């Protein structure tokens, strides 16, 4: 089981989403503690980490296997997530 850490920025981005979307995002994040690389996960090419798709939103995160830690650093719509 991996420990989850959500950055302040990601937490703020989740709070701005509609309630049904928040529930789906939170469920996907909780699943990352059991399996940090679920089916459908993609390794990012331009930066370190992974992304998982939840509808039109993307969760960007890093995995530290030695410390058994998953750090979520962005949750945004697919149009905006890669622009920062």
N, CA, C and O of each residue as an XYZ file, in Angstrom:
336
protein
N       0.846     -1.179      0.000
C       0.000      0.000      0.000
C       0.891      1.242      0.000
O       1.837      1.338      0.782
N       0.582      2.178     -0.875
C       1.340      3.408     -1.001
C       0.655      4.532     -0.226
O      -0.570      4.571     -0.112
N       1.466      5.435      0.298
C       0.942      6.605      0.985
C       0.664      7.679     -0.062
O       1.440      7.845     -1.004
N      -0.432      8.404      0.096
C      -0.806      9.454     -0.846
C      -0.438     10.822     -0.292
O      -0.619     11.097      0.894
N       0.076     11.666     -1.161
C       0.353     13.053     -0.810
C      -0.206     13.916     -1.936
O       0.124     13.714     -3.104
N      -1.047     14.873     -1.581
C      -1.668     15.742     -2.582
C      -1.122     17.153     -2.366
O      -1.229     17.704     -1.271
N      -0.544     17.729     -3.405
C       0.016     19.079     -3.286
C      -1.102     20.085     -3.036
O      -2.273     19.832     -3.318
N      -0.707     21.217     -2.505
C      -1.663     22.282     -2.222
C      -2.351     22.745     -3.515
O      -3.551     23.015     -3.523
N      -1.595     22.830     -4.583
C      -2.154     23.260     -5.878
C      -3.189     22.257     -6.370
O      -4.276     22.646     -6.798
N      -2.858     20.965     -6.312
C      -3.796     19.932     -6.769
C      -5.058     19.928     -5.910
O      -6.165     19.765     -6.426
N      -4.891     20.105     -4.613
C      -6.048     20.136     -3.713
C      -6.978     21.292     -4.085
O      -8.197     21.128     -4.111
N      -6.404     22.448     -4.371
C      -7.193     23.617     -4.774
C      -7.897     23.362     -6.101
O      -9.053     23.747     -6.274
N      -7.200     22.707     -7.048
C      -7.801     22.412     -8.348
C      -8.977     21.446     -8.206
O      -9.979     21.587     -8.906
N      -8.866     20.483     -7.321
C      -9.957     19.520     -7.093
C     -11.167     20.234     -6.501
O     -12.299     19.982     -6.913
N     -10.935     21.123     -5.538
C     -12.050     21.836     -4.892
C     -12.845     22.692     -5.861
O     -14.026     22.941     -5.622
N     -12.233     23.153     -6.950
C     -12.922     24.010     -7.924
C     -13.802     23.221     -8.894
O     -14.594     23.813     -9.627
N     -13.674     21.909     -8.906
C     -14.433     21.079     -9.843
C     -15.860     20.859     -9.345
O     -16.118     20.994     -8.149
N     -16.796     20.519    -10.246
C     -18.159     20.179     -9.824
C     -18.161     18.937     -8.922
O     -17.285     18.081     -9.044
N     -19.123     18.841     -8.039
C     -19.180     17.769     -7.036
C     -19.106     16.362     -7.639
O     -18.344     15.542     -7.128
N     -19.859     16.039     -8.699
C     -19.759     14.674     -9.242
C     -18.361     14.361     -9.783
O     -17.879     13.234     -9.666
N     -17.721     15.362    -10.370
C     -16.369     15.170    -10.892
C     -15.387     14.997     -9.743
O     -14.469     14.182     -9.830
N     -15.571     15.756     -8.670
C     -14.721     15.613     -7.485
C     -14.779     14.192     -6.946
O     -13.751     13.621     -6.582
N     -15.971     13.622     -6.894
C     -16.123     12.256     -6.393
C     -15.359     11.259     -7.264
O     -14.688     10.368     -6.744
N     -15.459     11.406     -8.582
C     -14.747     10.498     -9.488
C     -13.240     10.657     -9.364
O     -12.506      9.669     -9.383
N     -12.776     11.898     -9.236
C     -11.346     12.173     -9.080
C     -10.850     11.581     -7.756
O      -9.809     10.924     -7.720
N     -11.589     11.812     -6.677
C     -11.181     11.292     -5.368
C     -11.147      9.764     -5.348
O     -10.277      9.172     -4.709
N     -12.075      9.132     -6.035
C     -12.081      7.673     -6.124
C     -10.845      7.173     -6.875
O     -10.226      6.187     -6.474
N     -10.491      7.857     -7.964
C      -9.303      7.482     -8.738
C      -8.033      7.689     -7.918
O      -7.119      6.865     -7.971
N      -7.970      8.783     -7.162
C      -6.806      9.053     -6.319
C      -6.682      7.995     -5.231
O      -5.581      7.519     -4.954
N      -7.795      7.624     -4.614
C      -7.759      6.588     -3.581
C      -7.266      5.264     -4.157
O      -6.563      4.517     -3.476
N      -7.625      4.969     -5.395
C      -7.174      3.740     -6.040
C      -5.674      3.722     -6.286
O      -5.076      2.651     -6.383
N      -5.061      4.895     -6.388
C      -3.618      4.957     -6.608
C      -2.829      4.461     -5.399
O      -1.674      4.059     -5.542
N      -3.427      4.483     -4.223
C      -2.714      3.967     -3.046
C      -2.581      2.450     -3.121
O      -1.611      1.890     -2.609
N      -3.531      1.787     -3.745
C      -3.469      0.338     -3.915
C      -2.587     -0.054     -5.093
O      -1.769     -0.968     -4.993
N      -2.762      0.644     -6.203
C      -2.018      0.346     -7.422
C      -1.614      1.675     -8.068
O      -2.443      2.315     -8.715
N      -0.354      2.103     -7.906
C       0.041      3.403     -8.435
C       0.153      3.462     -9.960
O       0.296      4.542    -10.533
N       0.089      2.322    -10.602
C       0.135      2.294    -12.070
C      -1.006      1.431    -12.609
O      -0.765      0.357    -13.161
N      -2.256      1.900    -12.449
C      -3.401      1.099    -12.913
C      -3.464      1.049    -14.436
O      -2.762      1.783    -15.131
N      -4.317      0.171    -14.930
C      -4.529      0.051    -16.373
C      -4.952      1.406    -16.934
O      -5.837      2.057    -16.379
N      -4.339      1.827    -18.009
C      -4.668      3.102    -18.630
C      -3.736      4.227    -18.222
O      -3.848      5.335    -18.747
N      -2.820      3.972    -17.300
C      -1.856      4.987    -16.880
C      -0.810      5.170    -17.958
O      -0.383      4.201    -18.584
N      -0.394      6.407    -18.180
C       0.647      6.703    -19.156
C       1.814      7.382    -18.463
O       1.620      8.230    -17.593
N       3.016      7.011    -18.846
C       4.210      7.690    -18.358
C       4.357      8.975    -19.155
O       4.229      8.972    -20.379
N       4.626     10.075    -18.458
C       4.791     11.362    -19.127
C       6.132     11.396    -19.845
O       7.119     10.851    -19.352
N       6.166     12.033    -21.001
C       7.397     12.080    -21.782
C       8.168     13.380    -21.574
O       9.399     13.370    -21.604
N       7.488     14.476    -21.368
C       8.158     15.767    -21.242
C       8.579     16.085    -19.815
O       9.330     17.037    -19.599
N       8.124     15.330    -18.852
C       8.482     15.547    -17.456
C       8.367     14.232    -16.696
O       7.867     13.237    -17.220
N       8.832     14.245    -15.472
C       8.808     13.037    -14.659
C       7.389     12.765    -14.162
O       6.659     13.699    -13.827
N       7.003     11.520    -14.112
C       5.727     11.149    -13.528
C       4.806     10.414    -14.476
O       5.204      9.964    -15.550
N       3.564     10.310    -14.043
C       2.537      9.568    -14.754
C       1.272     10.403    -14.823
O       1.135     11.416    -14.138
N       0.351      9.954    -15.667
C      -0.968     10.576    -15.702
C      -2.013      9.482    -15.795
O      -1.808      8.442    -16.420
N      -3.130      9.749    -15.159
C      -4.265      8.848    -15.255
C      -5.456      9.695    -15.696
O      -5.621     10.836    -15.265
N      -6.267      9.120    -16.551
C      -7.409      9.820    -17.132
C      -8.668      9.538    -16.325
O      -8.949      8.393    -15.970
N      -9.426     10.598    -16.036
C     -10.733     10.479    -15.391
C     -11.671     11.385    -16.186
O     -11.764     12.583    -15.917
N     -12.359     10.810    -17.155
C     -13.223     11.598    -18.035
C     -12.388     12.585    -18.822
O     -11.416     12.194    -19.468
N     -12.750     13.858    -18.782
C     -12.001     14.909    -19.476
C     -10.915     15.527    -18.603
O     -10.335     16.550    -18.966
N     -10.639     14.917    -17.467
C      -9.639     15.435    -16.543
C      -8.453     14.486    -16.464
O      -8.572     13.289    -16.728
N      -7.307     15.048    -16.093
C      -6.084     14.267    -15.951
C      -5.517     14.494    -14.560
O      -5.511     15.617    -14.056
N      -5.039     13.415    -13.944
C      -4.354     13.476    -12.660
C      -2.882     13.218    -12.956
O      -2.525     12.148    -13.449
N      -2.028     14.190    -12.660
C      -0.596     14.023    -12.854
C       0.038     13.727    -11.501
O      -0.267     14.385    -10.506
N       0.917     12.738    -11.473
C       1.503     12.340    -10.193
C       2.857     11.683    -10.393
O       3.205     11.250    -11.491
N       3.618     11.620     -9.293
C       4.918     10.964     -9.262
C       4.843      9.790     -8.303
O       4.087      9.820     -7.332
N       5.626      8.759     -8.577
C       5.660      7.569     -7.730
C       7.084      7.373     -7.224
O       8.035      7.344     -8.005
N       7.215      7.238     -5.910
C       8.498      6.907     -5.285
C       8.342      5.503     -4.706
O       7.772      5.325     -3.630
N       8.859      4.499     -5.439
C       8.682      3.109     -5.017
C       9.463      2.776     -3.748
O       9.015      1.954     -2.949
N      10.611      3.397     -3.554
C      11.406      3.119     -2.351
C      10.690      3.585     -1.090
O      10.647      2.865     -0.092
N      10.125      4.797     -1.136
C       9.403      5.343      0.014
C       7.932      4.933      0.010
O       7.203      5.216      0.962
N       7.493      4.265     -1.064
C       6.089      3.847     -1.228
C       5.155      5.050     -1.077
O       4.228      5.050     -0.267
N       5.437      6.087     -1.899
C       4.708      7.341     -1.846
C       4.241      7.738     -3.246
O       5.001      7.659     -4.212
N       2.987      8.164     -3.340
C       2.421      8.715     -4.572
C       2.124     10.183     -4.291
O       1.383     10.502     -3.361
N       2.702     11.081     -5.096
C       2.516     12.516     -4.930
C       1.731     13.065     -6.118
O       2.219     13.066     -7.248
N       0.519     13.527     -5.855
C      -0.328     14.119     -6.895
C      -0.003     15.604     -6.951
O      -0.079     16.294     -5.934
N       0.365     16.109     -8.144
C       0.747     17.515     -8.226
C      -0.122     18.343     -9.161
O      -0.005     19.568     -9.136
N      -0.972     17.763     -9.970
C      -1.883     18.528    -10.829
C      -3.146     17.706    -11.093
O      -3.082     16.489    -11.264
N      -4.296     18.391    -11.124
C      -5.567     17.804    -11.550
C      -6.267     18.893    -12.355
O      -6.763     19.877    -11.806
N      -6.293     18.691    -13.677
C      -6.857     19.718    -14.551
C      -7.555     19.075    -15.737
O      -7.449     17.870    -15.965
N      -8.274     19.906    -16.490
C      -8.917     19.413    -17.709
C      -7.846     19.048    -18.720
O      -6.731     19.565    -18.657
N      -8.165     18.187    -19.627
C      -7.175     17.716    -20.592
C      -6.658     18.825    -21.496
O      -5.550     18.724    -22.023
N      -7.451     19.892    -21.686
C      -7.014     20.990    -22.540
C      -5.921     21.832    -21.865
O      -5.055     22.383    -22.545
N      -5.960     21.929    -20.546
C      -5.076     22.848    -19.823
C      -3.910     22.176    -19.097
O      -2.923     22.840    -18.782
N      -4.004     20.903    -18.833
C      -3.066     20.263    -17.913
C      -1.620     20.279    -18.389
O      -0.712     20.349    -17.560
N      -1.378     20.217    -19.670
C      -0.007     20.121    -20.167
C       0.594     21.481    -20.519
O       1.738     21.537    -20.971
N      -0.129     22.563    -20.328
C       0.326     23.893    -20.731
C       1.235     24.582    -19.708
O       1.975     25.493    -20.079
N       1.204     24.180    -18.441
C       1.959     24.898    -17.409
C       3.448     24.703    -17.537
O       4.213     25.247    -16.740
